[in-house]
Amino acid sequence: MAQFEKRINTRTRHLYVLPNPANHAEVHKALSYAYEEYKNNMRKAAVSDDAVWITHDDDEIVIYWDE
């Protein structure tokens, strides 16, 4: 029988939500703000390319990062 261990991982996700459709300037402004917040919150001088994510659905564009 396989042995396994249960783990629970809780994280804080910071979301920046725009209505879909949104123009490029609005998305860029929210993305820039998210990167600045990430940098300040995580106390990092540089931010990697995959620190902030963008996703969407029919009604929203969501920019987010995780602590």
PDB file of N, CA, C and O in Angstrom, chain B, residues numbered from 101:
ATOM      1  N   MET B 101       0.839  -1.173   0.000  1.00  0.00           N
ATOM      2  CA  MET B 101       0.000   0.000   0.000  1.00  0.00           C
ATOM      3  C   MET B 101       0.894   1.249   0.000  1.00  0.00           C
ATOM      4  O   MET B 101       1.895   1.307   0.713  1.00  0.00           O
ATOM      5  N   ALA B 102       0.520   2.232  -0.800  1.00  0.00           N
ATOM      6  CA  ALA B 102       1.295   3.467  -0.902  1.00  0.00           C
ATOM      7  C   ALA B 102       1.176   4.282   0.376  1.00  0.00           C
ATOM      8  O   ALA B 102       0.113   4.361   0.992  1.00  0.00           O
ATOM      9  N   GLN B 103       2.283   4.877   0.752  1.00  0.00           N
ATOM     10  CA  GLN B 103       2.261   5.766   1.902  1.00  0.00           C
ATOM     11  C   GLN B 103       2.296   7.197   1.399  1.00  0.00           C
ATOM     12  O   GLN B 103       3.019   7.525   0.458  1.00  0.00           O
ATOM     13  N   PHE B 104       1.524   8.022   2.024  1.00  0.00           N
ATOM     14  CA  PHE B 104       1.495   9.419   1.629  1.00  0.00           C
ATOM     15  C   PHE B 104       1.292  10.299   2.844  1.00  0.00           C
ATOM     16  O   PHE B 104       0.934   9.836   3.927  1.00  0.00           O
ATOM     17  N   GLU B 105       1.527  11.549   2.635  1.00  0.00           N
ATOM     18  CA  GLU B 105       1.408  12.541   3.693  1.00  0.00           C
ATOM     19  C   GLU B 105       0.538  13.678   3.168  1.00  0.00           C
ATOM     20  O   GLU B 105       0.772  14.183   2.070  1.00  0.00           O
ATOM     21  N   LYS B 106      -0.446  14.077   3.933  1.00  0.00           N
ATOM     22  CA  LYS B 106      -1.312  15.182   3.545  1.00  0.00           C
ATOM     23  C   LYS B 106      -0.674  16.493   3.984  1.00  0.00           C
ATOM     24  O   LYS B 106      -0.205  16.625   5.114  1.00  0.00           O
ATOM     25  N   ARG B 107      -0.667  17.460   3.069  1.00  0.00           N
ATOM     26  CA  ARG B 107      -0.147  18.788   3.383  1.00  0.00           C
ATOM     27  C   ARG B 107      -1.168  19.824   2.925  1.00  0.00           C
ATOM     28  O   ARG B 107      -1.829  19.659   1.900  1.00  0.00           O
ATOM     29  N   ILE B 108      -1.279  20.876   3.698  1.00  0.00           N
ATOM     30  CA  ILE B 108      -2.158  21.980   3.345  1.00  0.00           C
ATOM     31  C   ILE B 108      -1.300  23.228   3.187  1.00  0.00           C
ATOM     32  O   ILE B 108      -0.537  23.591   4.082  1.00  0.00           O
ATOM     33  N   ASN B 109      -1.434  23.868   2.050  1.00  0.00           N
ATOM     34  CA  ASN B 109      -0.666  25.060   1.751  1.00  0.00           C
ATOM     35  C   ASN B 109      -1.632  26.217   1.588  1.00  0.00           C
ATOM     36  O   ASN B 109      -2.492  26.192   0.707  1.00  0.00           O
ATOM     37  N   THR B 110      -1.501  27.217   2.418  1.00  0.00           N
ATOM     38  CA  THR B 110      -2.346  28.402   2.341  1.00  0.00           C
ATOM     39  C   THR B 110      -1.502  29.571   1.877  1.00  0.00           C
ATOM     40  O   THR B 110      -0.412  29.809   2.397  1.00  0.00           O
ATOM     41  N   ARG B 111      -2.010  30.300   0.895  1.00  0.00           N
ATOM     42  CA  ARG B 111      -1.271  31.450   0.395  1.00  0.00           C
ATOM     43  C   ARG B 111      -2.209  32.637   0.239  1.00  0.00           C
ATOM     44  O   ARG B 111      -3.430  32.491   0.197  1.00  0.00           O
ATOM     45  N   THR B 112      -1.620  33.781   0.157  1.00  0.00           N
ATOM     46  CA  THR B 112      -2.372  35.000  -0.068  1.00  0.00           C
ATOM     47  C   THR B 112      -2.196  35.389  -1.525  1.00  0.00           C
ATOM     48  O   THR B 112      -1.070  35.522  -2.004  1.00  0.00           O
ATOM     49  N   ARG B 113      -3.303  35.570  -2.229  1.00  0.00           N
ATOM     50  CA  ARG B 113      -3.262  35.975  -3.632  1.00  0.00           C
ATOM     51  C   ARG B 113      -3.759  37.407  -3.742  1.00  0.00           C
ATOM     52  O   ARG B 113      -4.855  37.729  -3.282  1.00  0.00           O
ATOM     53  N   HIS B 114      -2.952  38.261  -4.351  1.00  0.00           N
ATOM     54  CA  HIS B 114      -3.302  39.657  -4.562  1.00  0.00           C
ATOM     55  C   HIS B 114      -3.871  39.790  -5.974  1.00  0.00           C
ATOM     56  O   HIS B 114      -3.188  39.495  -6.955  1.00  0.00           O
ATOM     57  N   LEU B 115      -5.122  40.235  -6.069  1.00  0.00           N
ATOM     58  CA  LEU B 115      -5.820  40.311  -7.354  1.00  0.00           C
ATOM     59  C   LEU B 115      -6.059  41.760  -7.752  1.00  0.00           C
ATOM     60  O   LEU B 115      -6.404  42.598  -6.918  1.00  0.00           O
ATOM     61  N   TYR B 116      -5.872  42.041  -9.021  1.00  0.00           N
ATOM     62  CA  TYR B 116      -6.170  43.336  -9.614  1.00  0.00           C
ATOM     63  C   TYR B 116      -7.106  43.039 -10.783  1.00  0.00           C
ATOM     64  O   TYR B 116      -6.680  42.467 -11.786  1.00  0.00           O
ATOM     65  N   VAL B 117      -8.378  43.423 -10.662  1.00  0.00           N
ATOM     66  CA  VAL B 117      -9.411  42.995 -11.599  1.00  0.00           C
ATOM     67  C   VAL B 117      -9.880  44.179 -12.442  1.00  0.00           C
ATOM     68  O   VAL B 117     -10.208  45.248 -11.928  1.00  0.00           O
ATOM     69  N   LEU B 118      -9.900  43.948 -13.754  1.00  0.00           N
ATOM     70  CA  LEU B 118     -10.385  44.945 -14.710  1.00  0.00           C
ATOM     71  C   LEU B 118     -11.586  44.368 -15.445  1.00  0.00           C
ATOM     72  O   LEU B 118     -11.663  43.154 -15.632  1.00  0.00           O
ATOM     73  N   PRO B 119     -12.515  45.201 -15.861  1.00  0.00           N
ATOM     74  CA  PRO B 119     -13.612  44.688 -16.684  1.00  0.00           C
ATOM     75  C   PRO B 119     -13.077  44.290 -18.061  1.00  0.00           C
ATOM     76  O   PRO B 119     -12.158  44.917 -18.587  1.00  0.00           O
ATOM     77  N   ASN B 120     -13.655  43.258 -18.624  1.00  0.00           N
ATOM     78  CA  ASN B 120     -13.268  42.799 -19.954  1.00  0.00           C
ATOM     79  C   ASN B 120     -14.357  43.204 -20.927  1.00  0.00           C
ATOM     80  O   ASN B 120     -15.508  42.834 -20.695  1.00  0.00           O
ATOM     81  N   PRO B 121     -14.089  43.923 -21.982  1.00  0.00           N
ATOM     82  CA  PRO B 121     -12.785  44.325 -22.495  1.00  0.00           C
ATOM     83  C   PRO B 121     -12.229  45.567 -21.793  1.00  0.00           C
ATOM     84  O   PRO B 121     -12.974  46.394 -21.267  1.00  0.00           O
ATOM     85  N   ALA B 122     -10.917  45.670 -21.800  1.00  0.00           N
ATOM     86  CA  ALA B 122     -10.223  46.838 -21.261  1.00  0.00           C
ATOM     87  C   ALA B 122      -9.177  47.262 -22.282  1.00  0.00           C
ATOM     88  O   ALA B 122      -8.638  46.426 -23.007  1.00  0.00           O
ATOM     89  N   ASN B 123      -8.895  48.540 -22.338  1.00  0.00           N
ATOM     90  CA  ASN B 123      -7.894  48.969 -23.318  1.00  0.00           C
ATOM     91  C   ASN B 123      -6.484  48.698 -22.796  1.00  0.00           C
ATOM     92  O   ASN B 123      -6.280  48.443 -21.609  1.00  0.00           O
ATOM     93  N   HIS B 124      -5.536  48.758 -23.696  1.00  0.00           N
ATOM     94  CA  HIS B 124      -4.149  48.421 -23.385  1.00  0.00           C
ATOM     95  C   HIS B 124      -3.583  49.285 -22.268  1.00  0.00           C
ATOM     96  O   HIS B 124      -2.854  48.791 -21.408  1.00  0.00           O
ATOM     97  N   ALA B 125      -3.913  50.566 -22.274  1.00  0.00           N
ATOM     98  CA  ALA B 125      -3.378  51.480 -21.257  1.00  0.00           C
ATOM     99  C   ALA B 125      -3.846  51.091 -19.856  1.00  0.00           C
ATOM    100  O   ALA B 125      -3.064  51.146 -18.907  1.00  0.00           O
ATOM    101  N   GLU B 126      -5.110  50.699 -19.718  1.00  0.00           N
ATOM    102  CA  GLU B 126      -5.636  50.285 -18.420  1.00  0.00           C
ATOM    103  C   GLU B 126      -4.951  49.007 -17.928  1.00  0.00           C
ATOM    104  O   GLU B 126      -4.598  48.895 -16.754  1.00  0.00           O
ATOM    105  N   VAL B 127      -4.769  48.052 -18.831  1.00  0.00           N
ATOM    106  CA  VAL B 127      -4.109  46.797 -18.465  1.00  0.00           C
ATOM    107  C   VAL B 127      -2.663  47.069 -18.072  1.00  0.00           C
ATOM    108  O   VAL B 127      -2.183  46.528 -17.076  1.00  0.00           O
ATOM    109  N   HIS B 128      -1.967  47.895 -18.835  1.00  0.00           N
ATOM    110  CA  HIS B 128      -0.575  48.221 -18.534  1.00  0.00           C
ATOM    111  C   HIS B 128      -0.455  48.925 -17.177  1.00  0.00           C
ATOM    112  O   HIS B 128       0.459  48.637 -16.405  1.00  0.00           O
ATOM    113  N   LYS B 129      -1.378  49.845 -16.891  1.00  0.00           N
ATOM    114  CA  LYS B 129      -1.356  50.563 -15.617  1.00  0.00           C
ATOM    115  C   LYS B 129      -1.555  49.593 -14.447  1.00  0.00           C
ATOM    116  O   LYS B 129      -0.833  49.668 -13.453  1.00  0.00           O
ATOM    117  N   ALA B 130      -2.524  48.690 -14.560  1.00  0.00           N
ATOM    118  CA  ALA B 130      -2.771  47.710 -13.501  1.00  0.00           C
ATOM    119  C   ALA B 130      -1.588  46.752 -13.357  1.00  0.00           C
ATOM    120  O   ALA B 130      -1.210  46.396 -12.241  1.00  0.00           O
ATOM    121  N   LEU B 131      -1.009  46.338 -14.470  1.00  0.00           N
ATOM    122  CA  LEU B 131       0.148  45.438 -14.432  1.00  0.00           C
ATOM    123  C   LEU B 131       1.344  46.122 -13.776  1.00  0.00           C
ATOM    124  O   LEU B 131       2.044  45.504 -12.974  1.00  0.00           O
ATOM    125  N   SER B 132       1.582  47.367 -14.102  1.00  0.00           N
ATOM    126  CA  SER B 132       2.681  48.112 -13.482  1.00  0.00           C
ATOM    127  C   SER B 132       2.466  48.257 -11.979  1.00  0.00           C
ATOM    128  O   SER B 132       3.398  48.104 -11.190  1.00  0.00           O
ATOM    129  N   TYR B 133       1.239  48.552 -11.600  1.00  0.00           N
ATOM    130  CA  TYR B 133       0.913  48.683 -10.181  1.00  0.00           C
ATOM    131  C   TYR B 133       1.127  47.350  -9.461  1.00  0.00           C
ATOM    132  O   TYR B 133       1.670  47.321  -8.356  1.00  0.00           O
ATOM    133  N   ALA B 134       0.702  46.245 -10.084  1.00  0.00           N
ATOM    134  CA  ALA B 134       0.872  44.923  -9.477  1.00  0.00           C
ATOM    135  C   ALA B 134       2.356  44.595  -9.285  1.00  0.00           C
ATOM    136  O   ALA B 134       2.745  44.074  -8.240  1.00  0.00           O
ATOM    137  N   TYR B 135       3.186  44.900 -10.290  1.00  0.00           N
ATOM    138  CA  TYR B 135       4.630  44.661 -10.167  1.00  0.00           C
ATOM    139  C   TYR B 135       5.237  45.497  -9.036  1.00  0.00           C
ATOM    140  O   TYR B 135       6.067  44.996  -8.277  1.00  0.00           O
ATOM    141  N   GLU B 136       4.834  46.754  -8.920  1.00  0.00           N
ATOM    142  CA  GLU B 136       5.349  47.612  -7.845  1.00  0.00           C
ATOM    143  C   GLU B 136       4.931  47.081  -6.473  1.00  0.00           C
ATOM    144  O   GLU B 136       5.741  47.028  -5.547  1.00  0.00           O
ATOM    145  N   GLU B 137       3.665  46.690  -6.351  1.00  0.00           N
ATOM    146  CA  GLU B 137       3.173  46.139  -5.089  1.00  0.00           C
ATOM    147  C   GLU B 137       3.918  44.854  -4.735  1.00  0.00           C
ATOM    148  O   GLU B 137       4.282  44.640  -3.579  1.00  0.00           O
ATOM    149  N   TYR B 138       4.140  44.006  -5.728  1.00  0.00           N
ATOM    150  CA  TYR B 138       4.890  42.765  -5.505  1.00  0.00           C
ATOM    151  C   TYR B 138       6.295  43.089  -4.996  1.00  0.00           C
ATOM    152  O   TYR B 138       6.760  42.524  -4.007  1.00  0.00           O
ATOM    153  N   LYS B 139       6.946  43.996  -5.684  1.00  0.00           N
ATOM    154  CA  LYS B 139       8.321  44.352  -5.330  1.00  0.00           C
ATOM    155  C   LYS B 139       8.397  44.913  -3.909  1.00  0.00           C
ATOM    156  O   LYS B 139       9.296  44.560  -3.147  1.00  0.00           O
ATOM    157  N   ASN B 140       7.458  45.782  -3.559  1.00  0.00           N
ATOM    158  CA  ASN B 140       7.453  46.378  -2.223  1.00  0.00           C
ATOM    159  C   ASN B 140       7.073  45.376  -1.145  1.00  0.00           C
ATOM    160  O   ASN B 140       7.683  45.351  -0.077  1.00  0.00           O
ATOM    161  N   ASN B 141       6.070  44.552  -1.417  1.00  0.00           N
ATOM    162  CA  ASN B 141       5.589  43.596  -0.430  1.00  0.00           C
ATOM    163  C   ASN B 141       6.601  42.482  -0.193  1.00  0.00           C
ATOM    164  O   ASN B 141       6.804  42.060   0.946  1.00  0.00           O
ATOM    165  N   MET B 142       7.230  42.008  -1.249  1.00  0.00           N
ATOM    166  CA  MET B 142       8.169  40.900  -1.139  1.00  0.00           C
ATOM    167  C   MET B 142       9.589  41.390  -0.854  1.00  0.00           C
ATOM    168  O   MET B 142      10.503  40.581  -0.692  1.00  0.00           O
ATOM    169  N   ARG B 143       9.775  42.696  -0.793  1.00  0.00           N
ATOM    170  CA  ARG B 143      11.065  43.325  -0.500  1.00  0.00           C
ATOM    171  C   ARG B 143      12.162  42.848  -1.458  1.00  0.00           C
ATOM    172  O   ARG B 143      13.238  42.417  -1.043  1.00  0.00           O
ATOM    173  N   LYS B 144      11.852  42.942  -2.739  1.00  0.00           N
ATOM    174  CA  LYS B 144      12.810  42.514  -3.755  1.00  0.00           C
ATOM    175  C   LYS B 144      13.190  43.706  -4.621  1.00  0.00           C
ATOM    176  O   LYS B 144      12.351  44.543  -4.952  1.00  0.00           O
ATOM    177  N   ALA B 145      14.459  43.769  -4.979  1.00  0.00           N
ATOM    178  CA  ALA B 145      14.926  44.849  -5.838  1.00  0.00           C
ATOM    179  C   ALA B 145      14.537  44.588  -7.289  1.00  0.00           C
ATOM    180  O   ALA B 145      14.221  45.518  -8.031  1.00  0.00           O
ATOM    181  N   ALA B 146      14.563  43.327  -7.685  1.00  0.00           N
ATOM    182  CA  ALA B 146      14.214  42.952  -9.053  1.00  0.00           C
ATOM    183  C   ALA B 146      13.066  41.952  -9.023  1.00  0.00           C
ATOM    184  O   ALA B 146      12.924  41.183  -8.072  1.00  0.00           O
ATOM    185  N   VAL B 147      12.263  41.968 -10.054  1.00  0.00           N
ATOM    186  CA  VAL B 147      11.106  41.084 -10.154  1.00  0.00           C
ATOM    187  C   VAL B 147      11.306  40.174 -11.357  1.00  0.00           C
ATOM    188  O   VAL B 147      11.604  40.648 -12.454  1.00  0.00           O
ATOM    189  N   SER B 148      11.144  38.881 -11.159  1.00  0.00           N
ATOM    190  CA  SER B 148      11.286  37.944 -12.273  1.00  0.00           C
ATOM    191  C   SER B 148      10.082  38.043 -13.206  1.00  0.00           C
ATOM    192  O   SER B 148       9.038  38.576 -12.831  1.00  0.00           O
ATOM    193  N   ASP B 149      10.234  37.530 -14.412  1.00  0.00           N
ATOM    194  CA  ASP B 149       9.178  37.616 -15.422  1.00  0.00           C
ATOM    195  C   ASP B 149       7.905  36.884 -15.017  1.00  0.00           C
ATOM    196  O   ASP B 149       6.813  37.272 -15.432  1.00  0.00           O
ATOM    197  N   ASP B 150       8.030  35.832 -14.214  1.00  0.00           N
ATOM    198  CA  ASP B 150       6.853  35.032 -13.866  1.00  0.00           C
ATOM    199  C   ASP B 150       6.306  35.329 -12.470  1.00  0.00           C
ATOM    200  O   ASP B 150       5.600  34.499 -11.898  1.00  0.00           O
ATOM    201  N   ALA B 151       6.620  36.490 -11.919  1.00  0.00           N
ATOM    202  CA  ALA B 151       6.138  36.839 -10.577  1.00  0.00           C
ATOM    203  C   ALA B 151       4.681  37.273 -10.596  1.00  0.00           C
ATOM    204  O   ALA B 151       3.942  37.018  -9.645  1.00  0.00           O
ATOM    205  N   VAL B 152       4.270  37.923 -11.667  1.00  0.00           N
ATOM    206  CA  VAL B 152       2.904  38.430 -11.797  1.00  0.00           C
ATOM    207  C   VAL B 152       2.249  37.744 -12.988  1.00  0.00           C
ATOM    208  O   VAL B 152       2.853  37.616 -14.053  1.00  0.00           O
ATOM    209  N   TRP B 153       1.011  37.305 -12.800  1.00  0.00           N
ATOM    210  CA  TRP B 153       0.296  36.543 -13.824  1.00  0.00           C
ATOM    211  C   TRP B 153      -0.930  37.302 -14.294  1.00  0.00           C
ATOM    212  O   TRP B 153      -1.494  38.105 -13.551  1.00  0.00           O
ATOM    213  N   ILE B 154      -1.344  37.043 -15.539  1.00  0.00           N
ATOM    214  CA  ILE B 154      -2.565  37.616 -16.100  1.00  0.00           C
ATOM    215  C   ILE B 154      -3.431  36.477 -16.613  1.00  0.00           C
ATOM    216  O   ILE B 154      -2.948  35.577 -17.299  1.00  0.00           O
ATOM    217  N   THR B 155      -4.715  36.524 -16.273  1.00  0.00           N
ATOM    218  CA  THR B 155      -5.676  35.568 -16.791  1.00  0.00           C
ATOM    219  C   THR B 155      -6.965  36.325 -17.094  1.00  0.00           C
ATOM    220  O   THR B 155      -7.064  37.519 -16.811  1.00  0.00           O
ATOM    221  N   HIS B 156      -7.944  35.645 -17.660  1.00  0.00           N
ATOM    222  CA  HIS B 156      -9.194  36.326 -18.016  1.00  0.00           C
ATOM    223  C   HIS B 156     -10.336  35.321 -18.074  1.00  0.00           C
ATOM    224  O   HIS B 156     -10.127  34.109 -18.127  1.00  0.00           O
ATOM    225  N   ASP B 157     -11.537  35.856 -18.064  1.00  0.00           N
ATOM    226  CA  ASP B 157     -12.729  35.085 -18.397  1.00  0.00           C
ATOM    227  C   ASP B 157     -13.618  36.005 -19.231  1.00  0.00           C
ATOM    228  O   ASP B 157     -13.140  37.013 -19.752  1.00  0.00           O
ATOM    229  N   ASP B 158     -14.877  35.681 -19.363  1.00  0.00           N
ATOM    230  CA  ASP B 158     -15.746  36.486 -20.221  1.00  0.00           C
ATOM    231  C   ASP B 158     -15.922  37.915 -19.724  1.00  0.00           C
ATOM    232  O   ASP B 158     -16.059  38.833 -20.533  1.00  0.00           O
ATOM    233  N   ASP B 159     -15.920  38.120 -18.414  1.00  0.00           N
ATOM    234  CA  ASP B 159     -16.260  39.426 -17.850  1.00  0.00           C
ATOM    235  C   ASP B 159     -15.100  40.194 -17.234  1.00  0.00           C
ATOM    236  O   ASP B 159     -15.222  41.396 -16.996  1.00  0.00           O
ATOM    237  N   GLU B 160     -13.976  39.530 -16.968  1.00  0.00           N
ATOM    238  CA  GLU B 160     -12.896  40.174 -16.213  1.00  0.00           C
ATOM    239  C   GLU B 160     -11.523  39.812 -16.761  1.00  0.00           C
ATOM    240  O   GLU B 160     -11.320  38.737 -17.327  1.00  0.00           O
ATOM    241  N   ILE B 161     -10.600  40.725 -16.582  1.00  0.00           N
ATOM    242  CA  ILE B 161      -9.177  40.467 -16.760  1.00  0.00           C
ATOM    243  C   ILE B 161      -8.580  40.529 -15.360  1.00  0.00           C
ATOM    244  O   ILE B 161      -8.772  41.510 -14.641  1.00  0.00           O
ATOM    245  N   VAL B 162      -7.857  39.480 -14.976  1.00  0.00           N
ATOM    246  CA  VAL B 162      -7.332  39.391 -13.618  1.00  0.00           C
ATOM    247  C   VAL B 162      -5.810  39.337 -13.672  1.00  0.00           C
ATOM    248  O   VAL B 162      -5.224  38.470 -14.321  1.00  0.00           O
ATOM    249  N   ILE B 163      -5.190  40.273 -12.981  1.00  0.00           N
ATOM    250  CA  ILE B 163      -3.745  40.299 -12.812  1.00  0.00           C
ATOM    251  C   ILE B 163      -3.497  39.925 -11.346  1.00  0.00           C
ATOM    252  O   ILE B 163      -4.128  40.484 -10.450  1.00  0.00           O
ATOM    253  N   TYR B 164      -2.582  38.984 -11.101  1.00  0.00           N
ATOM    254  CA  TYR B 164      -2.402  38.534  -9.717  1.00  0.00           C
ATOM    255  C   TYR B 164      -0.983  38.094  -9.441  1.00  0.00           C
ATOM    256  O   TYR B 164      -0.206  37.795 -10.347  1.00  0.00           O
ATOM    257  N   TRP B 165      -0.671  38.065  -8.146  1.00  0.00           N
ATOM    258  CA  TRP B 165       0.579  37.476  -7.659  1.00  0.00           C
ATOM    259  C   TRP B 165       0.323  36.867  -6.293  1.00  0.00           C
ATOM    260  O   TRP B 165      -0.595  37.275  -5.581  1.00  0.00           O
ATOM    261  N   ASP B 166       1.131  35.900  -5.937  1.00  0.00           N
ATOM    262  CA  ASP B 166       0.970  35.154  -4.687  1.00  0.00           C
ATOM    263  C   ASP B 166       2.098  35.459  -3.719  1.00  0.00           C
ATOM    264  O   ASP B 166       3.250  35.629  -4.120  1.00  0.00           O
ATOM    265  N   GLU B 167       1.755  35.526  -2.442  1.00  0.00           N
ATOM    266  CA  GLU B 167       2.779  35.638  -1.400  1.00  0.00           C
ATOM    267  C   GLU B 167       3.260  34.268  -1.059  1.00  0.00           C
ATOM    268  O   GLU B 167       4.130  34.114  -0.201  1.00  0.00           O
TER     269      GLU B 167
END
